[in-house]
Amino acid sequence: MSIPAFPANSYDFVKYVPARNYIGGEWRDPSGSEELPIPNSRWGKAISTVRMSTAADVDAAVQAAKVAQRGWREVPLRERAMVMYRARDLMLKHIEELAWLVSHENGKLFSEAKAEVEKGIECVEFGCSLPNLAAGEQLEVSRGVRCELTYEPLGVVAGIVPFNFPFMVPLWMLPQALVGGNAFILKPSERVPLSSLRLVEIFAEAGLPAGVLSLVQGGKEAVEAICDHPDIKAVGFVGSTKVAKLVYGRACSSGKRALCLGGAKNHLVVVPDADVDLTVDNIVASFTGCAGQRCMAASVLLAVGDVDHIVNKVVEKSAALKLGVELPPVTTAAAVDRMASYVNDAEKRGANVRVDGRGKNATEGGFWFGATVIDQVSADMPAGREEIFGPVLSIIRVKNVDEALKIENGNPYGNASSVYTTSGDVAARIMGNAEAGMCGVNVGVPVPREPFGFGGWNDSCFGAGNLTGWDGFRFWTRQRKITTKWQLQKDATWMS
């Protein structure tokens, strides 16, 4: 059996096949008894269903992966990368279908979903380049003595990915891990498990041997089984900080490598000399794009001095956004309630809700929350310090750049920080002192493009390095150092 193409080519509601596991090159039903609906958040009704996997399903995937990985690791690295070339071509061929699938299961606008698929393809293209980057090093360290470095696979590895980027985030991990010679077990979010069905089919069609890539649906039991399984050697995770800490601790305690990316509270610093048009467009796009449901979204605007001429235009542009056309729904009804609770709390504490997205709807039954701008927020309010994960911008007024940096650096997260200015000196001060791993100058969503790695600091990242780029390849592999001597040199030293 194969997974059929997703049939939609508009926002009109359609149903799709149930989410299943893919183990040993075969589609299987998860063995758990709990089954969840997969809602289309634009319409508020189920597009499909997913059953939860058990620890036995995870073990079945591991056993199939162990067998497949023995042969996969023997395939030359350059031939492994050829699978990435073919997968890229297939993704480009089906890009419209894949984008509509992401849009329907996640809620994104079609344009946002297509951008997600395109970014995923860019990650695959980096995987194509790995044979040139991972060629290893060799050096004659003494007469007749050579040292060589190679990158060896870990074996069976796993990735646990979030609801907000169901197609792209798996591709932060898969190219490096697979080209590195590992077998990979993917556990998508139970909220959005459908894109992964087409993803594994694409890799199978691209020539990836059966068992090298497995798909295990499920929730907490599947995650815990992945963390605990003795034959899984490394785990990558992207999600909330709370769960990232738990996964990191549990995986590491069982002897695994782990790199777990968590949440964020990203700050935009705006100074009076900022270019008005660029800044306004950028800020609104940053906090409303993907309904604010991304770890790189702006959530706090640190307004330095007299910047009312900029803030007023942000308010005006935000209020004019058309729900359902320019601003997508959020993923669940619970998310709507959570976002409203932060706005209600800020209002009770004296903040000024200048654009109010509460109670707005674009369809009956959908999960909607309009663009919201809250002025006069203080750094100790929940809206000013906690991750809301929605299209809500909190404005904190500060006197100078030093005060802005104090607030930015006092937050436990360290994912992203940006500054809007035409002054190189101001930009250098913010970029040199912000406690954030990804920073931008006049860029509200400073996502590094390949080959630069994605990863934050502090409570936004647990583990060493970045998940994408060259760091990602090194995370999923281990270095072997080989020292070779083929002759007895006359001027031998203790080194030779």
Backbone torsions as a table, in degrees:
resi	resn	phi	psi	omega
1	MET	NA	141.0	173.8
2	SER	-118.9	160.9	178.7
3	ILE	-83.2	127.5	-178.1
4	PRO	-71.2	158.9	174.6
5	ALA	-61.7	146.1	178.0
6	PHE	-70.6	130.0	-167.8
7	PRO	-84.7	-10.8	-171.5
8	ALA	-78.3	147.1	169.2
9	ASN	-137.7	24.5	175.8
10	SER	-159.0	-178.3	177.6
11	TYR	-80.1	-4.1	179.8
12	ASP	-58.8	140.4	-175.1
13	PHE	-65.4	132.5	172.6
14	VAL	-137.6	158.0	175.4
15	LYS	-101.5	160.2	-178.6
16	TYR	-138.7	172.3	-175.7
17	VAL	-67.1	154.8	175.9
18	PRO	-63.7	148.6	176.0
19	ALA	-72.6	137.5	-178.1
20	ARG	-133.5	171.5	173.0
21	ASN	-88.5	153.3	175.8
22	TYR	-127.3	107.4	-172.5
23	ILE	-133.7	127.2	178.3
24	GLY	62.4	27.9	-179.7
25	GLY	81.0	11.6	-178.7
26	GLU	-127.7	145.7	173.9
27	TRP	-82.5	130.7	-178.7
28	ARG	-135.1	150.8	173.9
29	ASP	-81.5	135.1	173.9
30	PRO	-57.1	150.5	-172.8
31	SER	-91.4	-5.2	179.9
32	GLY	-72.2	164.2	-178.0
33	SER	-93.8	-23.0	-177.1
34	GLU	-78.4	132.9	178.6
35	GLU	-128.3	133.3	-176.7
36	LEU	-116.4	147.7	172.5
37	PRO	-76.5	151.6	174.4
38	ILE	-111.6	101.7	-173.0
39	PRO	-80.0	144.6	164.0
40	ASN	-86.5	111.3	-170.2
41	SER	-71.2	-18.2	175.9
42	ARG	-69.1	-33.3	-176.5
43	TRP	-112.1	-13.6	176.5
44	GLY	72.5	25.8	176.5
45	LYS	-139.0	160.7	-167.6
46	ALA	-73.4	129.3	174.2
47	ILE	-87.4	-24.3	-176.7
48	SER	-167.4	-168.8	176.6
49	THR	-137.8	159.4	175.0
50	VAL	-139.9	132.5	175.3
51	ARG	-97.1	146.5	-177.7
52	MET	-79.1	139.5	175.0
53	SER	-85.6	159.7	176.9
54	THR	-109.7	176.2	176.0
55	ALA	-60.3	-29.4	178.5
56	ALA	-66.3	-35.8	177.0
57	ASP	-66.0	-42.0	177.9
58	VAL	-61.8	-43.1	179.7
59	ASP	-64.4	-38.9	178.0
60	ALA	-61.5	-40.5	178.0
61	ALA	-65.2	-40.6	179.4
62	VAL	-64.2	-43.8	-178.3
63	GLN	-64.4	-41.0	176.8
64	ALA	-66.4	-38.4	-179.7
65	ALA	-66.4	-38.4	-179.8
66	LYS	-61.7	-42.1	179.2
67	VAL	-66.2	-46.7	-177.1
68	ALA	-66.8	-34.7	-175.6
69	GLN	-68.1	-27.6	179.4
70	ARG	-60.6	-40.0	178.4
71	GLY	-81.4	-35.9	-177.7
72	TRP	-63.6	-37.6	-177.9
73	ARG	-68.2	-21.3	179.0
74	GLU	-83.3	-13.2	177.0
75	VAL	-71.9	130.3	179.4
76	PRO	-55.2	144.9	-176.0
77	LEU	-54.3	-40.7	-179.1
78	ARG	-63.9	-36.0	178.0
79	GLU	-71.8	-34.7	174.7
80	ARG	-60.4	-41.8	-179.0
81	ALA	-65.5	-25.6	178.8
82	MET	-62.0	-28.1	174.9
83	VAL	-61.8	-36.8	179.0
84	MET	-65.0	-40.4	177.8
85	TYR	-59.0	-46.1	-178.1
86	ARG	-69.8	-37.6	177.6
87	ALA	-63.8	-40.0	177.7
88	ARG	-59.0	-45.7	-179.3
89	ASP	-62.0	-39.8	179.6
90	LEU	-67.9	-38.5	177.7
91	MET	-64.2	-41.0	177.3
92	LEU	-65.0	-38.9	179.7
93	LYS	-62.5	-37.3	-174.8
94	HIS	-107.5	23.1	-170.6
95	ILE	-62.3	-37.5	179.7
96	GLU	-66.0	-45.2	178.6
97	GLU	-60.5	-46.4	-178.2
98	LEU	-63.2	-39.0	179.5
99	ALA	-65.8	-42.4	177.6
100	TRP	-65.1	-35.7	177.9
101	LEU	-63.2	-47.1	177.2
102	VAL	-59.8	-43.8	-179.2
103	SER	-60.5	-42.8	-176.5
104	HIS	-73.7	-38.5	-176.8
105	GLU	-85.8	-25.0	-178.2
106	ASN	-102.8	-31.0	-179.3
107	GLY	104.6	-9.2	-179.3
108	LYS	-57.2	155.4	166.3
109	LEU	-61.7	152.8	179.9
110	PHE	-57.5	-41.2	-179.6
111	SER	-62.6	-38.2	178.3
112	GLU	-70.0	-40.1	178.9
113	ALA	-64.8	-40.0	178.6
114	LYS	-65.7	-39.0	176.4
115	ALA	-62.4	-37.0	176.5
116	GLU	-62.1	-46.4	179.4
117	VAL	-62.8	-40.7	179.2
118	GLU	-63.3	-39.6	177.2
119	LYS	-66.6	-37.5	175.4
120	GLY	-61.8	-41.0	178.1
121	ILE	-63.2	-37.6	176.8
122	GLU	-60.4	-37.7	177.3
123	CYS	-66.0	-38.3	176.8
124	VAL	-64.6	-38.1	178.1
125	GLU	-62.4	-35.5	174.7
126	PHE	-63.4	-38.2	176.5
127	GLY	-61.1	-33.6	176.6
128	CYS	-62.8	-30.4	-175.3
129	SER	-83.6	-10.0	-172.0
130	LEU	-60.3	-34.0	177.1
131	PRO	-56.7	-31.1	178.8
132	ASN	-79.3	-31.6	-178.0
133	LEU	-84.7	-31.7	-173.7
134	ALA	-100.8	29.0	-178.2
135	ALA	-67.1	-14.4	-178.7
136	GLY	84.4	173.2	-178.2
137	GLU	-128.1	149.8	177.6
138	GLN	-144.3	139.1	-176.9
139	LEU	-149.3	138.0	172.3
140	GLU	-80.3	103.2	-173.9
141	VAL	-86.6	-18.0	175.9
142	SER	-158.4	166.4	-177.5
143	ARG	-60.3	119.3	179.2
144	GLY	80.2	2.4	-178.1
145	VAL	-121.2	126.8	179.9
146	ARG	-122.7	140.9	172.5
147	CYS	-111.2	137.0	-177.0
148	GLU	-130.9	144.9	178.4
149	LEU	-118.8	129.3	174.5
150	THR	-128.1	158.1	178.6
151	TYR	-110.1	117.2	-174.7
152	GLU	-108.3	147.0	178.7
153	PRO	-67.6	156.4	175.7
154	LEU	-83.6	-31.0	-177.8
155	GLY	129.0	-115.2	176.6
156	VAL	-99.0	126.9	-179.9
157	VAL	-129.4	170.8	-174.9
158	ALA	-145.9	153.3	176.1
159	GLY	-131.2	136.1	178.8
160	ILE	-118.0	119.1	-168.0
161	VAL	-122.3	159.5	-170.1
162	PRO	-92.7	179.9	-176.9
163	PHE	-81.4	-21.8	-166.6
164	ASN	-83.2	-20.5	175.6
165	PHE	-137.1	74.3	-170.7
166	PRO	-67.7	-22.4	179.4
167	PHE	-99.3	-40.0	-173.7
168	MET	-74.9	-47.4	-172.2
169	VAL	-62.6	-39.4	172.8
170	PRO	-55.3	-32.1	-179.0
171	LEU	-82.2	-3.4	165.1
172	TRP	-69.5	-24.3	-172.2
173	MET	-110.4	-44.5	-168.8
174	LEU	-58.8	-47.4	-176.1
175	PRO	-59.0	-47.4	-178.5
176	GLN	-66.6	-43.1	-177.9
177	ALA	-66.6	-42.6	-177.5
178	LEU	-73.7	-44.7	177.7
179	VAL	-64.0	-29.0	176.3
180	GLY	-71.0	-6.1	175.2
181	GLY	97.7	9.7	-179.9
182	ASN	-89.9	160.9	163.4
183	ALA	-97.0	142.4	-168.9
184	PHE	-124.4	135.4	174.2
185	ILE	-112.4	120.4	-177.6
186	LEU	-104.1	127.6	175.4
187	LYS	-117.5	99.7	179.4
188	PRO	-76.3	166.9	172.9
189	SER	-63.7	138.3	178.1
190	GLU	-66.3	-15.5	176.2
191	ARG	-74.2	-33.7	-173.5
192	VAL	-136.9	68.3	-175.1
193	PRO	-92.0	2.5	-169.1
194	LEU	-83.9	-36.9	178.9
195	SER	-59.8	-33.8	-178.9
196	SER	-66.4	-26.4	176.8
197	LEU	-61.4	-48.1	179.9
198	ARG	-70.8	-31.6	-179.3
199	LEU	-63.2	-47.6	-178.7
200	VAL	-69.2	-31.5	175.9
201	GLU	-64.9	-38.9	178.6
202	ILE	-62.4	-44.6	179.8
203	PHE	-66.3	-36.3	176.7
204	ALA	-64.3	-44.3	178.6
205	GLU	-65.2	-28.6	178.8
206	ALA	-76.2	-5.0	175.0
207	GLY	105.8	10.0	177.3
208	LEU	-70.1	126.2	-176.6
209	PRO	-61.1	149.2	179.4
210	ALA	-57.1	136.4	177.8
211	GLY	93.2	-19.7	-179.1
212	VAL	-71.4	-32.9	175.1
213	LEU	-123.5	120.5	178.1
214	SER	-115.6	152.9	178.3
215	LEU	-124.3	123.3	179.0
216	VAL	-124.3	115.3	177.9
217	GLN	-80.0	163.1	174.3
218	GLY	141.0	-172.7	-176.9
219	GLY	-125.5	-129.4	-172.1
220	LYS	-60.2	-43.9	-177.8
221	GLU	-62.1	-40.5	178.8
222	ALA	-66.0	-40.9	178.8
223	VAL	-63.0	-46.1	-179.9
224	GLU	-64.2	-37.4	178.3
225	ALA	-65.2	-38.2	177.1
226	ILE	-64.3	-44.3	179.6
227	CYS	-63.2	-35.0	-173.1
228	ASP	-90.4	-21.2	-170.9
229	HIS	-65.5	125.5	-175.1
230	PRO	-67.8	-19.3	-177.8
231	ASP	-95.4	-0.6	171.5
232	ILE	-93.3	121.5	-169.5
233	LYS	-96.2	-17.7	-179.9
234	ALA	-154.4	149.3	-179.9
235	VAL	-133.4	129.6	168.6
236	GLY	-107.1	142.2	-176.5
237	PHE	-141.2	141.2	170.9
238	VAL	-135.1	127.5	-179.1
239	GLY	174.9	-148.4	-179.2
240	SER	-76.9	157.3	178.6
241	THR	-63.0	-39.5	-179.8
242	LYS	-57.5	-48.5	-178.4
243	VAL	-75.4	-34.4	178.3
244	ALA	-57.6	-43.4	178.3
245	LYS	-61.7	-43.7	-178.4
246	LEU	-65.3	-45.3	-179.7
247	VAL	-64.7	-43.8	-179.6
248	TYR	-60.0	-47.6	-179.3
249	GLY	-64.2	-43.1	-176.8
250	ARG	-70.7	-41.1	179.6
251	ALA	-66.3	-44.6	-179.0
252	CYS	-66.0	-34.3	-179.5
253	SER	-66.9	-19.9	176.6
254	SER	-98.2	13.4	173.0
255	GLY	88.3	11.3	-178.1
256	LYS	-89.3	158.2	160.6
257	ARG	-74.3	145.0	176.2
258	ALA	-146.0	139.2	172.9
259	LEU	-136.2	112.1	-169.9
260	CYS	-125.5	117.8	179.8
261	LEU	-95.4	132.1	-175.7
262	GLY	-111.1	-150.2	-172.9
263	GLY	-85.1	-165.5	-173.3
264	ALA	-159.9	159.8	166.4
265	LYS	-141.7	84.3	-169.4
266	ASN	-82.4	140.0	-177.0
267	HIS	-113.5	135.9	171.0
268	LEU	-108.7	124.1	177.7
269	VAL	-99.6	123.1	-180.0
270	VAL	-118.3	125.5	178.8
271	VAL	-111.5	161.0	-172.7
272	PRO	-58.9	-25.7	-176.3
273	ASP	-86.5	5.4	-177.6
274	ALA	-63.3	146.3	174.5
275	ASP	-65.2	120.5	-169.4
276	VAL	-64.7	-53.8	-174.6
277	ASP	-63.1	-47.0	179.1
278	LEU	-59.5	-46.0	-175.5
279	THR	-65.1	-46.1	-177.7
280	VAL	-62.9	-49.6	180.0
281	ASP	-59.3	-41.9	-176.2
282	ASN	-68.4	-43.4	-178.8
283	ILE	-64.1	-46.6	-178.7
284	VAL	-63.7	-42.3	177.5
285	ALA	-63.2	-36.5	-177.2
286	SER	-67.4	-45.1	-174.7
287	PHE	-88.8	-14.9	179.7
288	THR	-106.0	-18.4	-179.3
289	GLY	-58.9	136.3	-176.2
290	CYS	55.5	31.2	-178.2
291	ALA	56.6	27.9	179.4
292	GLY	72.5	7.8	-176.2
293	GLN	-93.0	62.2	176.4
294	ARG	-151.7	146.0	-173.7
295	CYS	-71.0	-11.5	179.0
296	MET	-99.9	2.8	-179.5
297	ALA	-69.3	144.4	172.0
298	ALA	-70.5	138.2	175.3
299	SER	-129.2	-16.8	178.2
300	VAL	-130.4	130.3	173.5
301	LEU	-106.0	113.4	176.9
302	LEU	-90.2	101.5	-174.0
303	ALA	-88.9	108.8	-175.3
304	VAL	-91.0	117.2	175.8
305	GLY	67.8	-147.3	-176.4
306	ASP	-87.4	94.0	178.4
307	VAL	-123.7	27.1	179.9
308	ASP	-60.4	-30.8	179.1
309	HIS	-63.8	-26.3	176.4
310	ILE	-87.8	-46.5	-178.1
311	VAL	-59.6	-42.4	-178.7
312	ASN	-62.1	-38.0	178.5
313	LYS	-72.1	-33.3	173.5
314	VAL	-61.2	-44.1	178.0
315	VAL	-60.5	-47.3	-177.9
316	GLU	-62.1	-45.4	-178.1
317	LYS	-69.3	-38.4	179.7
318	SER	-64.6	-41.9	-178.2
319	ALA	-66.2	-23.8	-176.3
320	ALA	-88.0	-6.9	-178.0
321	LEU	-64.1	136.6	-178.5
322	LYS	-92.3	117.0	-179.4
323	LEU	-65.2	132.0	-179.5
324	GLY	89.3	-18.3	179.2
325	VAL	-111.4	-49.7	178.2
326	GLU	-107.1	-15.1	-179.5
327	LEU	-133.3	120.7	-175.7
328	PRO	-81.3	172.4	173.7
329	PRO	-72.4	167.3	170.7
330	VAL	-94.5	172.8	-165.1
331	THR	-79.0	-30.7	-175.2
332	THR	-142.2	161.9	174.0
333	ALA	-64.8	-34.0	178.3
334	ALA	-63.6	-35.4	177.7
335	ALA	-64.8	-39.1	176.8
336	VAL	-59.0	-46.7	-179.0
337	ASP	-64.4	-39.8	-179.6
338	ARG	-63.9	-45.1	179.7
339	MET	-62.6	-43.2	179.5
340	ALA	-61.9	-35.5	-178.9
341	SER	-64.9	-35.6	177.4
342	TYR	-68.3	-40.0	179.5
343	VAL	-67.8	-43.5	178.3
344	ASN	-58.5	-44.9	-178.4
345	ASP	-63.9	-45.4	-180.0
346	ALA	-61.8	-39.5	180.0
347	GLU	-64.5	-42.2	178.7
348	LYS	-63.9	-29.8	-178.8
349	ARG	-85.7	2.4	174.6
350	GLY	105.3	2.1	177.5
351	ALA	-72.7	159.4	-177.2
352	ASN	-106.5	111.0	179.3
353	VAL	-82.3	100.1	-174.1
354	ARG	-86.9	-29.1	171.4
355	VAL	-130.4	123.9	-171.5
356	ASP	-114.4	114.5	179.9
357	GLY	-95.4	1.0	-179.6
358	ARG	-68.0	137.5	174.7
359	GLY	75.8	10.0	-180.0
360	LYS	-88.4	144.2	-179.9
361	ASN	-142.0	145.2	174.2
362	ALA	-111.5	-21.5	175.9
363	THR	-142.2	159.0	173.2
364	GLU	-76.6	131.5	176.2
365	GLY	88.6	-11.8	-179.6
366	GLY	-79.9	172.9	-177.7
367	PHE	-107.2	99.8	-170.4
368	TRP	-122.5	143.9	172.2
369	PHE	-149.2	118.9	-175.6
370	GLY	-75.6	164.6	176.2
371	ALA	-55.5	135.6	-175.3
372	THR	-134.0	130.3	177.2
373	VAL	-123.0	122.4	-179.1
374	ILE	-114.7	117.0	-179.8
375	ASP	-97.4	161.9	177.7
376	GLN	60.8	36.3	173.3
377	VAL	-81.1	147.5	174.0
378	SER	-107.3	157.0	-173.9
379	ALA	-66.1	-18.7	-179.5
380	ASP	-92.5	-4.8	175.1
381	MET	-73.1	146.6	175.4
382	PRO	-53.8	-37.7	179.1
383	ALA	-66.7	-20.3	-179.8
384	GLY	-96.1	-11.8	-175.3
385	ARG	-130.6	-16.7	-178.0
386	GLU	-105.5	153.1	-179.6
387	GLU	-75.4	118.4	179.4
388	ILE	-89.7	-35.6	177.6
389	PHE	60.0	52.8	178.2
390	GLY	-160.1	-179.8	-176.8
391	PRO	-79.8	58.7	-175.7
392	VAL	-124.9	124.5	178.1
393	LEU	-112.5	122.0	176.6
394	SER	-99.7	127.8	-178.9
395	ILE	-104.7	121.0	176.7
396	ILE	-111.2	124.0	-178.8
397	ARG	-86.2	131.5	179.3
398	VAL	-134.6	158.3	-175.7
399	LYS	-83.1	-35.3	-173.5
400	ASN	-151.9	175.8	-177.9
401	VAL	-65.0	-36.8	179.6
402	ASP	-61.3	-40.9	178.0
403	GLU	-66.6	-37.9	177.1
404	ALA	-62.8	-44.0	179.3
405	LEU	-64.8	-35.9	179.0
406	LYS	-62.1	-41.7	178.3
407	ILE	-69.1	-45.6	178.8
408	GLU	-56.9	-47.3	-174.6
409	ASN	-81.4	-12.4	176.8
410	GLY	-83.6	-9.3	178.6
411	ASN	-81.3	141.6	-177.2
412	PRO	-68.2	-22.3	-179.1
413	TYR	-79.7	166.3	178.3
414	GLY	-154.1	46.4	-175.2
415	ASN	-85.0	-61.9	-174.1
416	ALA	-142.8	152.0	175.1
417	SER	-152.2	140.8	-179.1
418	SER	-136.2	157.4	176.3
419	VAL	-131.4	141.0	174.7
420	TYR	-112.0	115.0	-176.7
421	THR	-163.2	159.5	169.9
422	THR	-106.6	8.0	-179.2
423	SER	-101.0	121.4	176.6
424	GLY	-64.2	-33.6	179.6
425	ASP	-65.8	-45.2	178.5
426	VAL	-63.4	-43.6	179.3
427	ALA	-59.9	-43.2	-179.1
428	ALA	-65.0	-38.1	179.5
429	ARG	-65.1	-44.0	179.6
430	ILE	-68.2	-47.9	-176.9
431	MET	-65.6	-29.7	-178.6
432	GLY	-85.0	-10.9	-174.1
433	ASN	-128.4	-9.1	179.6
434	ALA	-69.9	136.1	177.5
435	GLU	-85.1	71.0	-178.4
436	ALA	-149.4	143.0	-177.6
437	GLY	-81.7	-20.5	-179.7
438	MET	-130.7	117.2	-171.8
439	CYS	-125.2	154.8	-178.6
440	GLY	-138.6	145.0	171.3
441	VAL	-111.3	112.1	-176.1
442	ASN	60.0	28.4	176.8
443	VAL	-133.3	114.7	-174.1
444	GLY	-81.0	-20.6	176.9
445	VAL	-125.9	80.3	-172.2
446	PRO	-79.5	61.5	177.3
447	VAL	-76.9	123.4	177.9
448	PRO	-66.4	137.1	175.6
449	ARG	-87.8	152.3	177.7
450	GLU	-56.8	139.4	11.4
451	PRO	-93.0	9.7	-178.6
452	PHE	-73.9	138.3	-170.2
453	GLY	-80.7	149.7	178.2
454	PHE	-98.1	125.0	176.3
455	GLY	173.2	140.9	-179.9
456	GLY	-99.9	-166.6	179.1
457	TRP	-120.0	174.8	170.3
458	ASN	54.2	-130.2	-176.0
459	ASP	-79.5	9.1	173.9
460	SER	-97.0	-5.1	-178.3
461	CYS	-154.8	130.7	178.0
462	PHE	-122.1	114.8	-173.5
463	GLY	119.3	169.6	-174.9
464	ALA	-97.1	140.2	173.1
465	GLY	89.1	-171.7	-179.7
466	ASN	-109.7	156.9	-176.4
467	LEU	-83.8	-27.3	-178.9
468	THR	-108.6	178.8	178.1
469	GLY	69.1	-158.0	-176.4
470	TRP	-65.1	-35.4	176.4
471	ASP	-57.5	-38.5	-179.9
472	GLY	-62.0	-43.0	178.4
473	PHE	-61.5	-42.8	-179.5
474	ARG	-67.5	-31.1	177.7
475	PHE	-64.8	-40.7	-175.4
476	TRP	-87.2	3.6	178.1
477	THR	-131.8	169.9	175.0
478	ARG	-128.9	147.5	-176.3
479	GLN	-86.0	133.7	169.9
480	ARG	-110.6	128.4	177.6
481	LYS	-107.1	123.8	-176.3
482	ILE	-117.6	124.8	175.9
483	THR	-111.5	126.9	-171.3
484	THR	-127.2	137.7	174.0
485	LYS	-135.9	129.2	-177.9
486	TRP	-118.8	1.6	178.7
487	GLN	-150.7	156.9	177.5
488	LEU	-90.9	112.7	179.7
489	GLN	-86.6	144.7	-175.2
490	LYS	-72.1	-28.1	-178.4
491	ASP	-102.1	48.0	-175.5
492	ALA	-63.7	145.3	174.5
493	THR	-122.5	-179.0	179.3
494	TRP	-62.4	-24.1	178.9
495	MET	-74.0	-21.7	-172.7
496	SER	-119.9	NA	NA
